[in-house]
């Protein structure tokens, strides 16, 4: 067996069998290599949460096989399920942005065929959209509608 390891101080993820996934961890050693440690750590936490949900909540689904239905189920669990964590809008937006960025990179690297985060036309340029000009991750339409109609008590 060949052992691989992450550079000193770099976050990394293990698969459910506690094995180091070289392809997955290239995201940290290549794409995020020049990012600050706290950014890398935040990406590792967000991806771990999503990948754990896929494995433990979606019948041992590997990150390479995730679908839009899996992403929708993840949203339900993270945001609406009474037994879920019920995260705030800003946390959810950051998590989906991280997952979207990871899958755009994984497509570019030929690690996956599809992004489980539905894409929509983007109004503004972003440095995070490598390989997908004019598109950005689209959240659930019901979430955006709920946000626009929330009463903040102003009158």
Residue frames as qw, qx, qy, qz and C-alpha x, y, z in Angstrom:
[[0.000, 0.889, 0.457, 0.000, 0.00, 0.00, 0.00],
 [0.388, 0.357, -0.020, 0.849, 1.25, 3.48, -0.88],
 [0.276, -0.699, -0.488, 0.444, 0.83, 6.04, 1.86],
 [0.218, 0.597, 0.178, 0.751, 0.10, 9.66, 1.07],
 [0.358, -0.598, -0.476, 0.536, 0.11, 12.51, 3.49],
 [0.124, 0.944, 0.226, 0.206, -0.75, 16.17, 3.52],
 [0.415, 0.485, -0.294, 0.712, 1.94, 18.81, 3.88],
 [0.351, -0.255, -0.601, 0.672, 2.59, 19.97, 7.45],
 [0.071, 0.337, 0.323, -0.882, -0.27, 22.12, 8.74],
 [0.339, 0.037, -0.491, -0.801, -2.54, 21.61, 5.72],
 [0.678, 0.045, 0.461, -0.570, -6.10, 20.41, 6.42],
 [0.252, 0.175, -0.866, -0.394, -7.05, 17.08, 4.87],
 [0.775, -0.063, 0.133, -0.614, -10.02, 14.73, 4.71],
 [0.151, -0.188, 0.970, 0.026, -10.21, 10.97, 5.21],
 [0.539, -0.119, -0.587, -0.592, -12.79, 8.71, 3.61],
 [0.760, -0.422, 0.053, -0.491, -15.24, 6.73, 5.80],
 [0.959, -0.048, -0.227, 0.165, -12.69, 3.89, 5.96],
 [0.469, -0.828, 0.168, 0.258, -10.19, 6.37, 7.48],
 [0.726, 0.097, 0.357, 0.579, -8.08, 6.35, 4.31],
 [0.071, -0.617, 0.143, 0.770, -6.46, 9.39, 2.75],
 [0.624, 0.628, 0.460, 0.072, -8.13, 10.16, -0.61],
 [0.473, -0.211, 0.287, 0.806, -5.35, 11.57, -2.81],
 [0.151, 0.480, 0.547, 0.669, -7.70, 12.94, -5.49],
 [0.290, -0.847, -0.434, -0.099, -9.95, 14.68, -2.97],
 [0.532, -0.715, -0.059, 0.449, -7.09, 16.17, -1.00],
 [0.493, 0.196, 0.307, 0.790, -5.45, 17.65, -4.10],
 [0.055, -0.854, -0.380, -0.351, -8.11, 20.33, -3.68],
 [0.487, -0.858, -0.021, 0.161, -6.27, 21.54, -0.58],
 [0.661, -0.382, 0.323, 0.559, -2.72, 21.02, -1.85],
 [0.399, 0.244, 0.493, 0.734, -3.30, 22.54, -5.30],
 [0.021, -0.727, -0.467, -0.502, -6.39, 24.75, -5.49],
 [0.413, -0.885, -0.147, -0.156, -6.28, 26.18, -1.95],
 [0.801, -0.035, -0.213, 0.558, -2.50, 25.94, -1.44],
 [0.299, 0.282, -0.112, 0.905, -1.98, 29.71, -1.33],
 [0.426, -0.684, -0.295, -0.514, -5.10, 30.42, 0.75],
 [0.201, -0.545, 0.557, -0.593, -4.76, 31.28, 4.44],
 [0.137, 0.034, -0.969, 0.203, -4.95, 28.33, 6.83],
 [0.325, 0.261, 0.605, -0.679, -8.31, 29.44, 8.27],
 [0.600, 0.383, -0.229, -0.665, -9.83, 29.48, 4.76],
 [0.441, 0.239, -0.852, -0.151, -8.52, 25.97, 4.10],
 [0.021, 0.057, 0.885, -0.462, -9.83, 24.79, 7.49],
 [0.489, 0.309, 0.291, -0.762, -13.28, 26.30, 6.79],
 [0.616, 0.340, -0.505, -0.500, -13.41, 24.52, 3.42],
 [0.280, 0.146, -0.942, 0.113, -12.38, 21.25, 5.08],
 [0.236, 0.164, 0.720, -0.632, -15.17, 21.59, 7.70],
 [0.582, 0.367, 0.034, -0.725, -17.84, 22.45, 5.12],
 [0.575, 0.325, -0.670, -0.339, -16.82, 19.62, 2.79],
 [0.108, 0.090, -0.946, 0.293, -16.54, 17.11, 5.65],
 [0.416, 0.223, 0.534, -0.701, -20.08, 17.99, 6.78],
 [0.660, 0.403, -0.201, -0.602, -21.44, 17.53, 3.25],
 [0.481, 0.326, -0.804, -0.128, -19.50, 14.32, 2.56],
 [0.090, -0.028, 0.885, -0.456, -20.51, 12.86, 5.94],
 [0.584, 0.288, 0.297, -0.698, -24.15, 13.61, 5.10],
 [0.637, 0.397, -0.496, -0.437, -23.76, 11.84, 1.76],
 [0.344, 0.242, -0.902, 0.101, -22.20, 8.77, 3.36],
 [0.005, 0.105, 0.855, -0.508, -24.25, 8.44, 6.54],
 [0.385, 0.392, 0.405, -0.731, -27.51, 10.10, 5.46],
 [0.622, 0.512, -0.202, -0.557, -27.77, 9.08, 1.82],
 [0.976, 0.088, 0.173, -0.097, -26.96, 5.38, 1.84],
 [0.699, -0.350, 0.409, 0.471, -23.15, 5.47, 1.63],
 [0.548, 0.810, 0.160, 0.135, -23.10, 7.84, -1.32],
 [0.665, -0.163, 0.110, 0.720, -19.53, 8.71, -2.33],
 [0.003, -0.718, -0.030, 0.696, -18.73, 12.37, -3.05],
 [0.093, -0.221, 0.681, 0.692, -18.02, 11.42, -6.67],
 [0.038, -0.349, -0.881, -0.317, -21.61, 10.22, -7.13],
 [0.056, 0.477, 0.504, -0.718, -23.53, 13.11, -5.50],
 [0.140, 0.510, 0.657, 0.537, -26.59, 14.40, -7.37],
 [0.158, -0.376, -0.029, -0.913, -28.81, 17.47, -7.21],
 [0.708, -0.480, -0.397, -0.332, -31.28, 15.36, -5.21],
 [0.720, -0.233, -0.430, 0.493, -28.55, 14.69, -2.63],
 [0.223, 0.163, -0.147, 0.950, -27.81, 18.40, -2.42],
 [0.435, -0.455, -0.242, -0.738, -31.53, 19.15, -1.97],
 [0.786, -0.425, -0.449, 0.001, -31.77, 16.54, 0.80],
 [0.564, -0.042, -0.339, 0.752, -28.70, 18.09, 2.42],
 [0.075, -0.342, -0.009, -0.937, -30.38, 21.48, 2.36],
 [0.648, -0.494, -0.372, -0.445, -33.51, 20.05, 3.95],
 [0.783, -0.328, -0.425, 0.314, -31.50, 18.46, 6.75],
 [0.452, 0.033, -0.218, 0.864, -29.27, 21.51, 7.36],
 [0.064, -0.193, -0.036, -0.978, -32.04, 24.11, 7.18],
 [0.566, -0.245, -0.191, -0.764, -35.51, 22.70, 7.86],
 [0.705, -0.157, -0.691, -0.008, -35.42, 19.25, 9.47],
 [0.559, -0.752, 0.039, -0.346, -36.43, 19.45, 13.14],
 [0.893, -0.377, 0.120, 0.213, -33.66, 16.97, 13.97],
 [0.682, 0.449, 0.018, 0.577, -31.09, 18.87, 11.84],
 [0.473, -0.230, -0.235, 0.817, -28.86, 21.78, 12.87],
 [0.104, 0.891, 0.442, 0.027, -31.10, 24.47, 11.29],
 [0.521, -0.174, 0.075, 0.832, -28.20, 26.69, 10.18],
 [0.113, 0.770, 0.167, -0.606, -28.60, 30.39, 9.45],
 [0.634, 0.762, 0.119, -0.054, -28.70, 31.88, 5.94],
 [0.124, 0.874, -0.469, -0.046, -25.10, 33.10, 6.04],
 [0.493, -0.383, 0.781, 0.021, -23.75, 29.71, 7.15],
 [0.753, 0.365, 0.546, -0.039, -25.78, 27.93, 4.48],
 [0.489, 0.864, -0.077, -0.092, -24.63, 30.33, 1.77],
 [0.085, -0.751, 0.652, 0.055, -20.99, 29.78, 2.72],
 [0.631, -0.138, 0.763, -0.028, -21.40, 25.98, 2.82],
 [0.733, 0.548, 0.401, -0.028, -23.04, 25.77, -0.59],
 [0.304, 0.905, -0.286, -0.090, -20.48, 28.17, -2.04],
 [0.308, -0.581, 0.751, 0.051, -17.70, 25.91, -0.75],
 [0.693, 0.134, 0.709, -0.011, -19.34, 22.74, -2.11],
 [0.607, 0.771, 0.165, -0.099, -19.98, 24.45, -5.45],
 [0.111, 0.861, -0.486, -0.102, -16.39, 25.67, -5.71],
 [0.493, -0.356, 0.793, 0.042, -15.10, 22.19, -4.86],
 [0.712, 0.348, 0.610, -0.009, -17.25, 20.51, -7.52],
 [0.470, 0.869, -0.081, -0.131, -16.31, 23.08, -10.18],
 [0.094, -0.715, 0.688, 0.081, -12.67, 22.22, -9.42],
 [0.604, -0.096, 0.790, -0.042, -13.43, 18.46, -9.42],
 [0.712, 0.621, 0.310, -0.104, -15.10, 18.74, -12.86],
 [0.280, 0.887, -0.355, -0.093, -12.09, 20.64, -14.17],
 [0.220, -0.557, 0.801, -0.020, -9.86, 17.84, -12.82],
 [0.651, 0.119, -0.635, -0.399, -12.06, 15.09, -14.40],
 [0.021, -0.118, 0.884, -0.452, -12.86, 13.66, -10.95],
 [0.363, 0.434, 0.706, -0.426, -16.64, 13.97, -11.36],
 [0.238, 0.360, 0.678, 0.595, -19.02, 14.36, -14.28],
 [0.170, -0.717, -0.421, -0.529, -21.55, 16.70, -12.72],
 [0.043, 0.216, -0.451, 0.865, -21.93, 19.33, -10.03],
 [0.193, -0.494, -0.841, 0.105, -24.70, 18.56, -7.52],
 [0.019, -0.586, -0.289, 0.757, -25.21, 22.30, -7.06],
 [0.439, 0.715, 0.511, 0.190, -27.58, 23.61, -9.70],
 [0.364, -0.155, 0.139, 0.908, -26.06, 26.53, -11.63],
 [0.224, 0.859, 0.445, -0.114, -27.75, 29.79, -12.61],
 [0.456, 0.662, 0.075, 0.590, -26.69, 32.79, -14.68],
 [0.510, -0.478, -0.270, 0.662, -24.48, 35.17, -12.77],
 [0.155, 0.961, 0.222, 0.056, -24.86, 38.93, -12.86],
 [0.090, -0.931, 0.353, 0.008, -21.30, 39.74, -11.81],
 [0.663, 0.461, -0.559, 0.189, -17.79, 38.43, -12.41],
 [0.713, -0.635, 0.258, -0.150, -16.22, 36.36, -9.63],
 [0.169, 0.635, -0.753, -0.017, -12.70, 34.91, -9.28],
 [0.506, -0.169, 0.799, -0.278, -14.26, 31.70, -7.85],
 [0.787, 0.417, 0.256, -0.376, -15.93, 30.71, -11.12],
 [0.047, -0.524, 0.746, 0.408, -12.96, 29.20, -12.94],
 [0.066, -0.006, 0.954, 0.294, -14.15, 27.07, -15.81],
 [0.059, 0.598, 0.799, 0.004, -17.79, 28.14, -15.56],
 [0.086, -0.050, 0.049, 0.994, -17.92, 31.71, -16.83],
 [0.381, -0.191, -0.279, -0.861, -21.27, 33.35, -16.38],
 [0.716, -0.365, -0.547, -0.235, -22.59, 30.74, -13.93],
 [0.097, -0.421, 0.640, -0.636, -22.80, 30.55, -10.17],
 [0.141, -0.182, -0.953, 0.196, -24.28, 28.13, -7.67],
 [0.431, -0.371, -0.253, -0.783, -28.05, 28.45, -7.35],
 [0.166, -0.037, 0.807, -0.565, -29.69, 27.83, -4.03],
 [0.072, 0.476, 0.877, 0.006, -33.19, 26.53, -3.60],
 [0.034, -0.450, -0.331, -0.829, -35.67, 29.03, -5.06],
 [0.521, -0.696, -0.469, -0.157, -37.91, 28.66, -2.01],
 [0.605, -0.406, -0.250, 0.637, -35.00, 29.81, 0.20],
 [0.236, 0.092, 0.154, 0.955, -34.51, 32.99, -1.78],
 [0.294, -0.574, -0.474, -0.599, -38.25, 33.67, -1.82],
 [0.610, -0.627, -0.451, 0.177, -38.41, 33.20, 1.94],
 [0.503, -0.248, -0.115, 0.820, -35.54, 35.63, 2.42],
 [0.062, 0.280, 0.288, 0.913, -37.13, 38.32, 0.25],
 [0.432, -0.570, -0.431, -0.550, -40.44, 38.15, 2.07],
 [0.546, -0.314, -0.608, 0.483, -39.14, 37.94, 5.64],
 [0.207, -0.896, -0.192, -0.344, -40.63, 40.63, 7.87],
 [0.557, 0.130, -0.427, 0.700, -37.86, 42.42, 9.74],
 [0.303, -0.684, -0.542, 0.383, -40.28, 44.53, 11.77],
 [0.226, -0.162, 0.100, 0.955, -39.42, 47.75, 9.95],
 [0.081, 0.737, 0.615, 0.269, -42.21, 50.26, 9.38]]
